[in-house]
């Protein structure tokens, strides 16, 4: 039983768990930032494409 408690103590003191959590939070923040930037960029590009389409001659 002593080996079990020693392994349990190592697991509790390990830094792997908090590090993985920090990486997951960082990844979530990056994903939210990218989605926000893409949605903002998409709205801006829609106006540009509409403007370009208005200046193009019709195909008739």
mmCIF file of the N, C-alpha and C atoms, coordinates in Angstrom:
data_MODEL
# 
_entry.id   MODEL 
# 
loop_
_atom_site.group_PDB 
_atom_site.id 
_atom_site.type_symbol 
_atom_site.label_atom_id 
_atom_site.label_alt_id 
_atom_site.label_comp_id 
_atom_site.label_asym_id 
_atom_site.label_entity_id 
_atom_site.label_seq_id 
_atom_site.pdbx_PDB_ins_code 
_atom_site.Cartn_x 
_atom_site.Cartn_y 
_atom_site.Cartn_z 
_atom_site.occupancy 
_atom_site.B_iso_or_equiv 
_atom_site.pdbx_formal_charge 
_atom_site.auth_seq_id 
_atom_site.auth_comp_id 
_atom_site.auth_asym_id 
_atom_site.auth_atom_id 
_atom_site.pdbx_PDB_model_num 
ATOM 1   N N  . UNK A 1 1  ? 0.821   -1.202 0.000   1.00 0.00 ? 1  UNK A N  1 
ATOM 2   C CA . UNK A 1 1  ? 0.000   0.000  0.000   1.00 0.00 ? 1  UNK A CA 1 
ATOM 3   C C  . UNK A 1 1  ? 0.857   1.255  0.000   1.00 0.00 ? 1  UNK A C  1 
ATOM 4   N N  . UNK A 1 2  ? 2.050   1.157  0.502   1.00 0.00 ? 2  UNK A N  1 
ATOM 5   C CA . UNK A 1 2  ? 2.912   2.331  0.573   1.00 0.00 ? 2  UNK A CA 1 
ATOM 6   C C  . UNK A 1 2  ? 3.247   2.855  -0.826  1.00 0.00 ? 2  UNK A C  1 
ATOM 7   N N  . UNK A 1 3  ? 3.462   1.965  -1.765  1.00 0.00 ? 3  UNK A N  1 
ATOM 8   C CA . UNK A 1 3  ? 3.775   2.382  -3.135  1.00 0.00 ? 3  UNK A CA 1 
ATOM 9   C C  . UNK A 1 3  ? 2.578   3.100  -3.759  1.00 0.00 ? 3  UNK A C  1 
ATOM 10  N N  . UNK A 1 4  ? 1.364   2.639  -3.425  1.00 0.00 ? 4  UNK A N  1 
ATOM 11  C CA . UNK A 1 4  ? 0.169   3.296  -3.940  1.00 0.00 ? 4  UNK A CA 1 
ATOM 12  C C  . UNK A 1 4  ? 0.091   4.727  -3.449  1.00 0.00 ? 4  UNK A C  1 
ATOM 13  N N  . UNK A 1 5  ? 0.333   4.944  -2.186  1.00 0.00 ? 5  UNK A N  1 
ATOM 14  C CA . UNK A 1 5  ? 0.280   6.301  -1.622  1.00 0.00 ? 5  UNK A CA 1 
ATOM 15  C C  . UNK A 1 5  ? 1.395   7.189  -2.168  1.00 0.00 ? 5  UNK A C  1 
ATOM 16  N N  . UNK A 1 6  ? 2.561   6.600  -2.409  1.00 0.00 ? 6  UNK A N  1 
ATOM 17  C CA . UNK A 1 6  ? 3.652   7.388  -2.986  1.00 0.00 ? 6  UNK A CA 1 
ATOM 18  C C  . UNK A 1 6  ? 3.306   7.820  -4.414  1.00 0.00 ? 6  UNK A C  1 
ATOM 19  N N  . UNK A 1 7  ? 2.719   6.924  -5.194  1.00 0.00 ? 7  UNK A N  1 
ATOM 20  C CA . UNK A 1 7  ? 2.310   7.286  -6.551  1.00 0.00 ? 7  UNK A CA 1 
ATOM 21  C C  . UNK A 1 7  ? 1.186   8.310  -6.527  1.00 0.00 ? 7  UNK A C  1 
ATOM 22  N N  . UNK A 1 8  ? 0.265   8.189  -5.587  1.00 0.00 ? 8  UNK A N  1 
ATOM 23  C CA . UNK A 1 8  ? -0.818  9.152  -5.463  1.00 0.00 ? 8  UNK A CA 1 
ATOM 24  C C  . UNK A 1 8  ? -0.273  10.522 -5.087  1.00 0.00 ? 8  UNK A C  1 
ATOM 25  N N  . UNK A 1 9  ? 0.695   10.559 -4.196  1.00 0.00 ? 9  UNK A N  1 
ATOM 26  C CA . UNK A 1 9  ? 1.322   11.815 -3.787  1.00 0.00 ? 9  UNK A CA 1 
ATOM 27  C C  . UNK A 1 9  ? 2.042   12.463 -4.970  1.00 0.00 ? 9  UNK A C  1 
ATOM 28  N N  . UNK A 1 10 ? 2.728   11.660 -5.789  1.00 0.00 ? 10 UNK A N  1 
ATOM 29  C CA . UNK A 1 10 ? 3.391   12.190 -6.982  1.00 0.00 ? 10 UNK A CA 1 
ATOM 30  C C  . UNK A 1 10 ? 2.380   12.774 -7.960  1.00 0.00 ? 10 UNK A C  1 
ATOM 31  N N  . UNK A 1 11 ? 1.244   12.094 -8.116  1.00 0.00 ? 11 UNK A N  1 
ATOM 32  C CA . UNK A 1 11 ? 0.214   12.565 -9.028  1.00 0.00 ? 11 UNK A CA 1 
ATOM 33  C C  . UNK A 1 11 ? -0.359  13.899 -8.577  1.00 0.00 ? 11 UNK A C  1 
ATOM 34  N N  . UNK A 1 12 ? -0.583  14.042 -7.285  1.00 0.00 ? 12 UNK A N  1 
ATOM 35  C CA . UNK A 1 12 ? -1.147  15.285 -6.755  1.00 0.00 ? 12 UNK A CA 1 
ATOM 36  C C  . UNK A 1 12 ? -0.159  16.427 -6.880  1.00 0.00 ? 12 UNK A C  1 
ATOM 37  N N  . UNK A 1 13 ? 1.112   16.158 -6.695  1.00 0.00 ? 13 UNK A N  1 
ATOM 38  C CA . UNK A 1 13 ? 2.139   17.199 -6.760  1.00 0.00 ? 13 UNK A CA 1 
ATOM 39  C C  . UNK A 1 13 ? 2.604   17.489 -8.183  1.00 0.00 ? 13 UNK A C  1 
ATOM 40  N N  . UNK A 1 14 ? 2.183   16.695 -9.151  1.00 0.00 ? 14 UNK A N  1 
ATOM 41  C CA . UNK A 1 14 ? 2.626   16.855 -10.526 1.00 0.00 ? 14 UNK A CA 1 
ATOM 42  C C  . UNK A 1 14 ? 2.130   18.175 -11.103 1.00 0.00 ? 14 UNK A C  1 
ATOM 43  N N  . UNK A 1 15 ? 2.937   18.761 -11.969 1.00 0.00 ? 15 UNK A N  1 
ATOM 44  C CA . UNK A 1 15 ? 2.573   20.018 -12.615 1.00 0.00 ? 15 UNK A CA 1 
ATOM 45  C C  . UNK A 1 15 ? 1.897   19.799 -13.967 1.00 0.00 ? 15 UNK A C  1 
ATOM 46  N N  . UNK A 1 16 ? 1.725   18.576 -14.391 1.00 0.00 ? 16 UNK A N  1 
ATOM 47  C CA . UNK A 1 16 ? 1.151   18.302 -15.702 1.00 0.00 ? 16 UNK A CA 1 
ATOM 48  C C  . UNK A 1 16 ? -0.309  18.741 -15.806 1.00 0.00 ? 16 UNK A C  1 
ATOM 49  N N  . UNK A 1 17 ? -1.076  18.537 -14.771 1.00 0.00 ? 17 UNK A N  1 
ATOM 50  C CA . UNK A 1 17 ? -2.493  18.901 -14.796 1.00 0.00 ? 17 UNK A CA 1 
ATOM 51  C C  . UNK A 1 17 ? -2.716  20.393 -14.976 1.00 0.00 ? 17 UNK A C  1 
ATOM 52  N N  . UNK A 1 18 ? -2.137  21.237 -14.133 1.00 0.00 ? 18 UNK A N  1 
ATOM 53  C CA . UNK A 1 18 ? -2.322  22.679 -14.313 1.00 0.00 ? 18 UNK A CA 1 
ATOM 54  C C  . UNK A 1 18 ? -1.759  23.194 -15.630 1.00 0.00 ? 18 UNK A C  1 
ATOM 55  N N  . UNK A 1 19 ? -0.691  22.614 -16.106 1.00 0.00 ? 19 UNK A N  1 
ATOM 56  C CA . UNK A 1 19 ? -0.112  23.056 -17.366 1.00 0.00 ? 19 UNK A CA 1 
ATOM 57  C C  . UNK A 1 19 ? -1.062  22.759 -18.516 1.00 0.00 ? 19 UNK A C  1 
ATOM 58  N N  . UNK A 1 20 ? -1.667  21.593 -18.514 1.00 0.00 ? 20 UNK A N  1 
ATOM 59  C CA . UNK A 1 20 ? -2.619  21.245 -19.561 1.00 0.00 ? 20 UNK A CA 1 
ATOM 60  C C  . UNK A 1 20 ? -3.834  22.162 -19.499 1.00 0.00 ? 20 UNK A C  1 
ATOM 61  N N  . UNK A 1 21 ? -4.263  22.496 -18.305 1.00 0.00 ? 21 UNK A N  1 
ATOM 62  C CA . UNK A 1 21 ? -5.398  23.407 -18.149 1.00 0.00 ? 21 UNK A CA 1 
ATOM 63  C C  . UNK A 1 21 ? -5.052  24.790 -18.678 1.00 0.00 ? 21 UNK A C  1 
ATOM 64  N N  . UNK A 1 22 ? -3.866  25.259 -18.394 1.00 0.00 ? 22 UNK A N  1 
ATOM 65  C CA . UNK A 1 22 ? -3.439  26.574 -18.893 1.00 0.00 ? 22 UNK A CA 1 
ATOM 66  C C  . UNK A 1 22 ? -3.399  26.581 -20.415 1.00 0.00 ? 22 UNK A C  1 
ATOM 67  N N  . UNK A 1 23 ? -2.912  25.508 -21.015 1.00 0.00 ? 23 UNK A N  1 
ATOM 68  C CA . UNK A 1 23 ? -2.878  25.438 -22.476 1.00 0.00 ? 23 UNK A CA 1 
ATOM 69  C C  . UNK A 1 23 ? -4.292  25.408 -23.051 1.00 0.00 ? 23 UNK A C  1 
ATOM 70  N N  . UNK A 1 24 ? -5.206  24.718 -22.397 1.00 0.00 ? 24 UNK A N  1 
ATOM 71  C CA . UNK A 1 24 ? -6.586  24.660 -22.875 1.00 0.00 ? 24 UNK A CA 1 
ATOM 72  C C  . UNK A 1 24 ? -7.243  26.038 -22.804 1.00 0.00 ? 24 UNK A C  1 
ATOM 73  N N  . UNK A 1 25 ? -7.001  26.772 -21.722 1.00 0.00 ? 25 UNK A N  1 
ATOM 74  C CA . UNK A 1 25 ? -7.564  28.119 -21.598 1.00 0.00 ? 25 UNK A CA 1 
ATOM 75  C C  . UNK A 1 25 ? -6.956  29.040 -22.650 1.00 0.00 ? 25 UNK A C  1 
ATOM 76  N N  . UNK A 1 26 ? -5.659  28.940 -22.858 1.00 0.00 ? 26 UNK A N  1 
ATOM 77  C CA . UNK A 1 26 ? -4.989  29.755 -23.865 1.00 0.00 ? 26 UNK A CA 1 
ATOM 78  C C  . UNK A 1 26 ? -5.527  29.443 -25.264 1.00 0.00 ? 26 UNK A C  1 
ATOM 79  N N  . UNK A 1 27 ? -5.751  28.186 -25.565 1.00 0.00 ? 27 UNK A N  1 
ATOM 80  C CA . UNK A 1 27 ? -6.303  27.799 -26.860 1.00 0.00 ? 27 UNK A CA 1 
ATOM 81  C C  . UNK A 1 27 ? -7.717  28.346 -27.034 1.00 0.00 ? 27 UNK A C  1 
ATOM 82  N N  . UNK A 1 28 ? -8.513  28.312 -25.981 1.00 0.00 ? 28 UNK A N  1 
ATOM 83  C CA . UNK A 1 28 ? -9.875  28.842 -26.051 1.00 0.00 ? 28 UNK A CA 1 
ATOM 84  C C  . UNK A 1 28 ? -9.860  30.350 -26.304 1.00 0.00 ? 28 UNK A C  1 
ATOM 85  N N  . UNK A 1 29 ? -8.966  31.075 -25.652 1.00 0.00 ? 29 UNK A N  1 
ATOM 86  C CA . UNK A 1 29 ? -8.870  32.523 -25.851 1.00 0.00 ? 29 UNK A CA 1 
ATOM 87  C C  . UNK A 1 29 ? -8.436  32.830 -27.286 1.00 0.00 ? 29 UNK A C  1 
ATOM 88  N N  . UNK A 1 30 ? -7.494  32.080 -27.806 1.00 0.00 ? 30 UNK A N  1 
ATOM 89  C CA . UNK A 1 30 ? -7.036  32.286 -29.175 1.00 0.00 ? 30 UNK A CA 1 
ATOM 90  C C  . UNK A 1 30 ? -8.169  32.003 -30.161 1.00 0.00 ? 30 UNK A C  1 
ATOM 91  N N  . UNK A 1 31 ? -8.927  30.942 -29.927 1.00 0.00 ? 31 UNK A N  1 
ATOM 92  C CA . UNK A 1 31 ? -10.050 30.619 -30.821 1.00 0.00 ? 31 UNK A CA 1 
ATOM 93  C C  . UNK A 1 31 ? -11.099 31.720 -30.817 1.00 0.00 ? 31 UNK A C  1 
ATOM 94  N N  . UNK A 1 32 ? -11.417 32.258 -29.658 1.00 0.00 ? 32 UNK A N  1 
ATOM 95  C CA . UNK A 1 32 ? -12.397 33.342 -29.580 1.00 0.00 ? 32 UNK A CA 1 
ATOM 96  C C  . UNK A 1 32 ? -11.883 34.580 -30.307 1.00 0.00 ? 32 UNK A C  1 
ATOM 97  N N  . UNK A 1 33 ? -10.613 34.887 -30.155 1.00 0.00 ? 33 UNK A N  1 
ATOM 98  C CA . UNK A 1 33 ? -10.033 36.047 -30.831 1.00 0.00 ? 33 UNK A CA 1 
ATOM 99  C C  . UNK A 1 33 ? -10.047 35.864 -32.351 1.00 0.00 ? 33 UNK A C  1 
ATOM 100 N N  . UNK A 1 34 ? -9.715  34.685 -32.816 1.00 0.00 ? 34 UNK A N  1 
ATOM 101 C CA . UNK A 1 34 ? -9.711  34.425 -34.258 1.00 0.00 ? 34 UNK A CA 1 
ATOM 102 C C  . UNK A 1 34 ? -11.128 34.504 -34.822 1.00 0.00 ? 34 UNK A C  1 
ATOM 103 N N  . UNK A 1 35 ? -12.090 33.921 -34.118 1.00 0.00 ? 35 UNK A N  1 
ATOM 104 C CA . UNK A 1 35 ? -13.472 33.986 -34.595 1.00 0.00 ? 35 UNK A CA 1 
ATOM 105 C C  . UNK A 1 35 ? -13.978 35.420 -34.624 1.00 0.00 ? 35 UNK A C  1 
ATOM 106 N N  . UNK A 1 36 ? -13.640 36.201 -33.629 1.00 0.00 ? 36 UNK A N  1 
ATOM 107 C CA . UNK A 1 36 ? -14.046 37.607 -33.618 1.00 0.00 ? 36 UNK A CA 1 
ATOM 108 C C  . UNK A 1 36 ? -13.422 38.384 -34.759 1.00 0.00 ? 36 UNK A C  1 
ATOM 109 N N  . UNK A 1 37 ? -12.150 38.144 -35.004 1.00 0.00 ? 37 UNK A N  1 
ATOM 110 C CA . UNK A 1 37 ? -11.465 38.839 -36.095 1.00 0.00 ? 37 UNK A CA 1 
ATOM 111 C C  . UNK A 1 37 ? -12.041 38.429 -37.457 1.00 0.00 ? 37 UNK A C  1 
ATOM 112 N N  . UNK A 1 38 ? -12.308 37.153 -37.627 1.00 0.00 ? 38 UNK A N  1 
ATOM 113 C CA . UNK A 1 38 ? -12.849 36.694 -38.906 1.00 0.00 ? 38 UNK A CA 1 
ATOM 114 C C  . UNK A 1 38 ? -14.256 37.227 -39.149 1.00 0.00 ? 38 UNK A C  1 
ATOM 115 N N  . UNK A 1 39 ? -15.070 37.283 -38.116 1.00 0.00 ? 39 UNK A N  1 
ATOM 116 C CA . UNK A 1 39 ? -16.420 37.801 -38.322 1.00 0.00 ? 39 UNK A CA 1 
ATOM 117 C C  . UNK A 1 39 ? -16.378 39.296 -38.627 1.00 0.00 ? 39 UNK A C  1 
ATOM 118 N N  . UNK A 1 40 ? -15.496 40.037 -37.979 1.00 0.00 ? 40 UNK A N  1 
ATOM 119 C CA . UNK A 1 40 ? -15.349 41.460 -38.256 1.00 0.00 ? 40 UNK A CA 1 
ATOM 120 C C  . UNK A 1 40 ? -14.798 41.671 -39.665 1.00 0.00 ? 40 UNK A C  1 
ATOM 121 N N  . UNK A 1 41 ? -13.830 40.885 -40.043 1.00 0.00 ? 41 UNK A N  1 
ATOM 122 C CA . UNK A 1 41 ? -13.229 40.975 -41.365 1.00 0.00 ? 41 UNK A CA 1 
ATOM 123 C C  . UNK A 1 41 ? -14.250 40.608 -42.441 1.00 0.00 ? 41 UNK A C  1 
ATOM 124 N N  . UNK A 1 42 ? -15.088 39.603 -42.160 1.00 0.00 ? 42 UNK A N  1 
ATOM 125 C CA . UNK A 1 42 ? -16.096 39.176 -43.128 1.00 0.00 ? 42 UNK A CA 1 
ATOM 126 C C  . UNK A 1 42 ? -17.113 40.267 -43.410 1.00 0.00 ? 42 UNK A C  1 
ATOM 127 N N  . UNK A 1 43 ? -17.541 40.984 -42.382 1.00 0.00 ? 43 UNK A N  1 
ATOM 128 C CA . UNK A 1 43 ? -18.491 42.079 -42.576 1.00 0.00 ? 43 UNK A CA 1 
ATOM 129 C C  . UNK A 1 43 ? -17.853 43.183 -43.411 1.00 0.00 ? 43 UNK A C  1 
ATOM 130 N N  . UNK A 1 44 ? -16.610 43.494 -43.142 1.00 0.00 ? 44 UNK A N  1 
ATOM 131 C CA . UNK A 1 44 ? -15.892 44.529 -43.896 1.00 0.00 ? 44 UNK A CA 1 
ATOM 132 C C  . UNK A 1 44 ? -15.727 44.105 -45.353 1.00 0.00 ? 44 UNK A C  1 
ATOM 133 N N  . UNK A 1 45 ? -15.392 42.862 -45.598 1.00 0.00 ? 45 UNK A N  1 
ATOM 134 C CA . UNK A 1 45 ? -15.182 42.388 -46.963 1.00 0.00 ? 45 UNK A CA 1 
ATOM 135 C C  . UNK A 1 45 ? -16.495 42.363 -47.749 1.00 0.00 ? 45 UNK A C  1 
ATOM 136 N N  . UNK A 1 46 ? -17.603 42.114 -47.088 1.00 0.00 ? 46 UNK A N  1 
ATOM 137 C CA . UNK A 1 46 ? -18.894 42.124 -47.780 1.00 0.00 ? 46 UNK A CA 1 
ATOM 138 C C  . UNK A 1 46 ? -19.164 43.499 -48.386 1.00 0.00 ? 46 UNK A C  1 
ATOM 139 N N  . UNK A 1 47 ? -18.853 44.549 -47.650 1.00 0.00 ? 47 UNK A N  1 
ATOM 140 C CA . UNK A 1 47 ? -19.027 45.907 -48.177 1.00 0.00 ? 47 UNK A CA 1 
ATOM 141 C C  . UNK A 1 47 ? -18.112 46.183 -49.351 1.00 0.00 ? 47 UNK A C  1 
ATOM 142 N N  . UNK A 1 48 ? -16.906 45.697 -49.293 1.00 0.00 ? 48 UNK A N  1 
ATOM 143 C CA . UNK A 1 48 ? -15.954 45.897 -50.391 1.00 0.00 ? 48 UNK A CA 1 
ATOM 144 C C  . UNK A 1 48 ? -16.426 45.166 -51.647 1.00 0.00 ? 48 UNK A C  1 
ATOM 145 N N  . UNK A 1 49 ? -16.855 43.914 -51.509 1.00 0.00 ? 49 UNK A N  1 
ATOM 146 C CA . UNK A 1 49 ? -17.326 43.157 -52.672 1.00 0.00 ? 49 UNK A CA 1 
ATOM 147 C C  . UNK A 1 49 ? -18.587 43.783 -53.268 1.00 0.00 ? 49 UNK A C  1 
ATOM 148 N N  . UNK A 1 50 ? -19.466 44.302 -52.434 1.00 0.00 ? 50 UNK A N  1 
ATOM 149 C CA . UNK A 1 50 ? -20.664 44.974 -52.937 1.00 0.00 ? 50 UNK A CA 1 
ATOM 150 C C  . UNK A 1 50 ? -20.286 46.225 -53.721 1.00 0.00 ? 50 UNK A C  1 
ATOM 151 N N  . UNK A 1 51 ? -19.323 46.972 -53.220 1.00 0.00 ? 51 UNK A N  1 
ATOM 152 C CA . UNK A 1 51 ? -18.851 48.171 -53.913 1.00 0.00 ? 51 UNK A CA 1 
ATOM 153 C C  . UNK A 1 51 ? -18.214 47.829 -55.252 1.00 0.00 ? 51 UNK A C  1 
ATOM 154 N N  . UNK A 1 52 ? -17.409 46.786 -55.282 1.00 0.00 ? 52 UNK A N  1 
ATOM 155 C CA . UNK A 1 52 ? -16.763 46.364 -56.527 1.00 0.00 ? 52 UNK A CA 1 
ATOM 156 C C  . UNK A 1 52 ? -17.814 45.888 -57.524 1.00 0.00 ? 52 UNK A C  1 
ATOM 157 N N  . UNK A 1 53 ? -18.784 45.128 -57.052 1.00 0.00 ? 53 UNK A N  1 
ATOM 158 C CA . UNK A 1 53 ? -19.828 44.611 -57.951 1.00 0.00 ? 53 UNK A CA 1 
ATOM 159 C C  . UNK A 1 53 ? -20.649 45.756 -58.530 1.00 0.00 ? 53 UNK A C  1 
ATOM 160 N N  . UNK A 1 54 ? -20.832 46.839 -57.776 1.00 0.00 ? 54 UNK A N  1 
ATOM 161 C CA . UNK A 1 54 ? -21.583 47.981 -58.281 1.00 0.00 ? 54 UNK A CA 1 
ATOM 162 C C  . UNK A 1 54 ? -20.848 48.743 -59.355 1.00 0.00 ? 54 UNK A C  1 
ATOM 163 N N  . UNK A 1 55 ? -19.531 48.706 -59.356 1.00 0.00 ? 55 UNK A N  1 
ATOM 164 C CA . UNK A 1 55 ? -18.765 49.455 -60.349 1.00 0.00 ? 55 UNK A CA 1 
ATOM 165 C C  . UNK A 1 55 ? -18.478 48.630 -61.608 1.00 0.00 ? 55 UNK A C  1 
ATOM 166 N N  . UNK A 1 56 ? -18.702 47.326 -61.557 1.00 0.00 ? 56 UNK A N  1 
ATOM 167 C CA . UNK A 1 56 ? -18.446 46.476 -62.718 1.00 0.00 ? 56 UNK A CA 1 
ATOM 168 C C  . UNK A 1 56 ? -19.564 46.641 -63.756 1.00 0.00 ? 56 UNK A C  1 
ATOM 169 N N  . UNK A 1 57 ? -19.232 46.623 -65.028 1.00 0.00 ? 57 UNK A N  1 
ATOM 170 C CA . UNK A 1 57 ? -20.272 46.698 -66.052 1.00 0.00 ? 57 UNK A CA 1 
ATOM 171 C C  . UNK A 1 57 ? -21.089 45.398 -66.094 1.00 0.00 ? 57 UNK A C  1 
ATOM 172 N N  . UNK A 1 58 ? -22.320 45.496 -66.487 1.00 0.00 ? 58 UNK A N  1 
ATOM 173 C CA . UNK A 1 58 ? -23.161 44.310 -66.565 1.00 0.00 ? 58 UNK A CA 1 
ATOM 174 C C  . UNK A 1 58 ? -22.721 43.464 -67.755 1.00 0.00 ? 58 UNK A C  1 
ATOM 175 N N  . UNK A 1 59 ? -23.018 42.190 -67.702 1.00 0.00 ? 59 UNK A N  1 
ATOM 176 C CA . UNK A 1 59 ? -22.564 41.268 -68.746 1.00 0.00 ? 59 UNK A CA 1 
ATOM 177 C C  . UNK A 1 59 ? -23.448 41.243 -69.966 1.00 0.00 ? 59 UNK A C  1 
ATOM 178 N N  . UNK A 1 60 ? -24.412 42.117 -70.095 1.00 0.00 ? 60 UNK A N  1 
ATOM 179 C CA . UNK A 1 60 ? -25.350 42.066 -71.213 1.00 0.00 ? 60 UNK A CA 1 
ATOM 180 C C  . UNK A 1 60 ? -24.869 42.774 -72.376 1.00 0.00 ? 60 UNK A C  1 
# 
